[in-house]
Amino acid sequence: MFVLELTYTAPIERVDAALQEHVEWLQKEYAAGHFIAAGRKVPRDGGVILAAGMDRATVERIVAEDPFTLAGVCEYRITEFVATTTAPALEGYREQLPS
């Protein structure tokens, strides 16, 4: 599983100019089963996405296709972790530690 942390690198007006395309990109990735949750950070200086079911190379490709990335308005920090425990509703996302 991955935590994708976005940090805005441009004025909020430039972020907002790319927002609709970013939302459409998010919806596409939800439909593909890649994203579990996403939202703005508080204060609004970026966002967070939870992603699962793919390898790091795929995550990096998807992040590179984000309209925010293409517009040059954010940087991503990608953190991979093994979700060995979850809430019951997320049981399908539980992972096993590598042996």
Backbone bond lengths (Angstrom), bond angles and torsions (degrees), N, CA, C in turn:
res aa  C-N    CA-C-N  psi(-1)  N-CA   C-N-CA  omega(-1)  CA-C   N-CA-C  phi
1 M - - - 1.450 - - 1.526 107.24 -
2 F 1.320 115.18 156.83 1.463 120.12 -176.57 1.525 110.98 -133.02
3 V 1.318 114.80 143.24 1.459 122.56 166.96 1.518 105.66 -105.39
4 L 1.318 116.17 120.62 1.462 122.17 178.33 1.525 106.63 -106.80
5 E 1.320 116.28 111.75 1.461 120.47 -179.43 1.520 109.10 -105.98
6 L 1.326 115.43 119.89 1.457 122.14 177.82 1.520 108.64 -96.74
7 T 1.318 116.34 137.18 1.458 122.17 172.09 1.517 107.03 -124.62
8 Y 1.325 116.05 124.42 1.463 120.08 -179.84 1.523 110.20 -67.34
9 T 1.325 115.14 137.99 1.465 121.60 -179.97 1.526 111.17 -119.13
10 A 1.321 116.33 8.15 1.465 122.19 -177.73 1.523 108.54 -135.85
11 P 1.315 117.65 163.04 1.465 120.14 176.38 1.531 111.01 -57.55
12 I 1.323 115.46 148.94 1.468 121.64 -175.96 1.526 112.15 -57.19
13 E 1.313 117.80 -28.50 1.472 120.52 178.43 1.533 110.61 -63.50
14 R 1.312 117.51 -37.98 1.479 120.85 176.94 1.525 110.84 -70.91
15 V 1.336 116.49 -37.13 1.470 120.52 175.79 1.524 108.88 -61.35
16 D 1.328 116.56 -49.31 1.465 120.70 -178.96 1.526 112.34 -61.09
17 A 1.316 117.74 -31.33 1.462 120.84 179.50 1.529 111.37 -65.87
18 A 1.331 117.61 -26.74 1.469 121.86 179.59 1.529 112.46 -101.91
19 L 1.329 117.62 1.71 1.458 121.61 -171.40 1.524 113.29 -62.66
20 Q 1.325 119.22 -45.73 1.468 120.73 -177.30 1.529 110.89 -61.12
21 E 1.326 117.32 -43.12 1.470 119.91 177.61 1.522 111.00 -65.60
22 H 1.321 117.02 -36.81 1.469 121.32 177.66 1.534 109.81 -62.81
23 V 1.328 117.42 -44.33 1.470 121.86 179.19 1.529 110.12 -62.41
24 E 1.317 117.95 -41.77 1.464 120.97 177.32 1.526 110.81 -62.98
25 W 1.320 117.68 -39.40 1.464 122.71 176.04 1.524 110.37 -62.64
26 L 1.341 117.07 -44.50 1.462 120.81 176.62 1.525 110.87 -57.28
27 Q 1.332 116.75 -46.97 1.463 121.02 -178.92 1.525 111.52 -60.57
28 K 1.329 116.75 -38.64 1.461 121.11 177.67 1.527 110.69 -63.04
29 E 1.325 116.91 -41.56 1.460 120.79 -178.79 1.532 111.70 -73.33
30 Y 1.335 118.16 -32.93 1.468 120.36 171.85 1.529 109.57 -62.26
31 A 1.323 117.01 -46.04 1.470 121.67 -179.20 1.529 111.28 -62.10
32 A 1.325 117.48 -32.62 1.459 121.89 178.61 1.530 111.96 -77.53
33 G 1.344 117.03 -8.75 1.457 121.16 -179.85 1.516 114.24 84.06
34 H 1.328 116.82 13.86 1.464 120.41 -177.43 1.527 113.45 -86.31
35 F 1.323 117.94 -33.47 1.462 121.40 -174.76 1.521 110.85 -107.54
36 I 1.342 115.56 142.95 1.461 123.02 179.66 1.525 110.67 -104.97
37 A 1.331 116.60 -40.53 1.466 122.18 -177.72 1.518 108.61 -158.15
38 A 1.335 115.28 154.52 1.468 120.89 177.66 1.516 108.93 -157.16
39 G 1.326 115.37 154.35 1.453 119.06 175.86 1.515 111.83 179.86
40 R 1.328 114.52 171.38 1.466 122.31 179.65 1.516 110.68 -75.54
41 K 1.328 115.15 148.37 1.458 120.02 170.05 1.529 107.89 -79.76
42 V 1.326 115.16 157.34 1.454 122.35 176.05 1.523 106.67 -120.75
43 P 1.333 118.91 115.70 1.459 127.36 3.45 1.531 110.93 -70.14
44 R 1.325 115.42 167.54 1.466 121.85 -174.21 1.535 110.83 -76.33
45 D 1.332 114.37 79.91 1.457 119.52 175.81 1.533 110.95 -122.51
46 G 1.330 115.50 15.91 1.452 121.33 179.89 1.508 110.57 161.31
47 G 1.325 115.59 -155.24 1.454 120.56 -178.72 1.515 110.78 -156.22
48 V 1.341 114.82 176.93 1.452 122.72 179.28 1.513 108.48 -137.07
49 I 1.333 116.30 138.78 1.461 123.00 176.02 1.517 107.58 -129.17
50 L 1.337 117.19 134.75 1.459 122.11 169.80 1.512 107.81 -99.53
51 A 1.319 116.77 127.01 1.464 122.48 -176.72 1.523 109.64 -127.73
52 A 1.335 116.43 148.30 1.463 120.24 -178.58 1.522 110.39 -151.31
53 G 1.331 114.31 165.49 1.446 120.80 171.71 1.518 115.65 81.91
54 M 1.321 117.33 20.92 1.465 119.92 179.89 1.520 109.56 -151.82
55 D 1.321 115.37 169.31 1.460 119.91 179.09 1.527 110.31 -92.20
56 R 1.321 115.32 171.22 1.471 120.50 -175.97 1.526 112.23 -61.31
57 A 1.328 117.76 -39.84 1.464 120.22 -179.78 1.528 110.73 -60.18
58 T 1.326 116.96 -39.17 1.468 120.47 178.32 1.522 110.67 -67.82
59 V 1.324 116.47 -42.20 1.473 120.54 177.18 1.526 109.86 -58.95
60 E 1.314 117.27 -45.49 1.461 120.62 -179.30 1.527 111.17 -63.46
61 R 1.330 117.66 -37.66 1.466 121.03 177.27 1.527 110.42 -65.26
62 I 1.326 116.80 -44.55 1.469 121.27 -179.31 1.528 110.31 -63.01
63 V 1.339 117.25 -44.51 1.468 121.64 179.21 1.531 110.38 -61.00
64 A 1.320 116.62 -38.61 1.469 120.49 179.60 1.528 111.98 -65.71
65 E 1.333 117.07 -22.31 1.471 121.71 179.87 1.528 113.24 -89.94
66 D 1.328 117.62 -6.91 1.472 121.18 179.81 1.530 108.96 -61.97
67 P 1.329 117.84 129.21 1.462 120.05 176.76 1.533 113.36 -55.73
68 F 1.323 118.46 -29.25 1.459 120.08 174.48 1.528 110.34 -63.96
69 T 1.338 117.10 -41.61 1.463 120.92 177.19 1.518 109.96 -64.13
70 L 1.328 116.15 -47.59 1.466 121.07 -178.06 1.526 112.06 -62.44
71 A 1.348 116.22 -32.60 1.465 120.48 178.70 1.534 112.03 -82.81
72 G 1.322 116.54 -7.10 1.465 120.14 179.16 1.514 114.18 69.73
73 V 1.342 117.18 33.70 1.464 119.80 -177.00 1.522 113.74 -107.67
74 C 1.332 117.39 0.02 1.459 119.09 178.92 1.518 110.92 -152.06
75 E 1.326 113.94 163.25 1.454 122.38 170.65 1.523 106.43 -120.91
76 Y 1.325 116.37 148.04 1.457 121.91 178.36 1.522 110.92 -107.23
77 R 1.308 115.21 141.92 1.465 122.94 166.38 1.521 105.24 -115.41
78 I 1.329 116.97 120.60 1.458 122.21 -177.06 1.528 108.45 -106.76
79 T 1.333 116.10 120.17 1.459 121.98 178.47 1.520 108.94 -118.88
80 E 1.325 115.68 120.56 1.465 120.36 177.00 1.525 108.97 -95.79
81 F 1.343 116.08 140.02 1.459 120.14 174.79 1.525 108.77 -146.32
82 V 1.322 115.57 162.36 1.460 121.87 179.13 1.528 107.30 -101.36
83 A 1.326 116.67 112.00 1.468 122.68 -176.65 1.534 109.46 -83.07
84 T 1.326 116.14 82.58 1.459 120.24 -177.67 1.525 113.06 -79.88
85 T 1.331 116.48 -19.96 1.459 120.20 175.80 1.522 108.38 -132.51
86 T 1.328 115.11 145.37 1.459 121.56 179.91 1.521 109.48 -146.78
87 A 1.321 115.71 168.79 1.456 120.75 168.08 1.527 107.51 -65.80
88 P 1.324 118.60 154.24 1.457 120.31 -179.26 1.530 113.58 -53.01
89 A 1.316 117.60 -37.85 1.473 120.55 -178.49 1.528 112.48 -65.97
90 L 1.321 117.32 -18.72 1.468 121.73 -179.29 1.530 112.40 -107.37
91 E 1.305 116.71 17.29 1.460 121.60 -176.78 1.528 112.65 -52.47
92 G 1.315 117.66 -35.09 1.457 121.41 -179.69 1.517 113.88 -64.25
93 Y 1.334 117.17 -14.02 1.470 121.17 -179.77 1.532 112.89 -98.96
94 R 1.332 117.34 -0.36 1.464 119.82 -179.95 1.523 109.97 -63.26
95 E 1.342 114.25 143.21 1.457 120.77 -177.56 1.516 110.14 -123.73
96 Q 1.311 115.71 159.64 1.459 122.94 176.14 1.521 108.92 -101.39
97 L 1.308 115.91 141.70 1.457 120.34 174.34 1.524 108.83 -64.86
98 P 1.335 117.07 141.53 1.466 118.58 176.80 1.524 109.61 -65.83
99 S 1.312 115.82 147.73 1.473 118.34 -178.93 1.512 111.83 -92.09
